């Protein structure tokens, strides 16, 4: 039997796809500019650029990006599980 200290650390969450790469790729495939996407999200273009550099993002941010960009990032990430 596993101790409580180790049962949640069995190679889970150590390797995950960097979401910033997904976002950056899909922005490059869009007809909209980064400025237009950022404006639709209600953030500055620099903030959108920062999202593209991150390894992780909050669920709410992924949700909003999915709606604005019409791409389901959440389902795409689910394919990696």
Secondary structure, DSSP 4 states (H G I P E B T S, - for coil): ---TTTTT-SS-SSS---HHHHHHHHHHHSSS-HHHHHHHHTS-HHHHHHHHH-S---HHHHHHHHHHHT--HHHHHHTT-
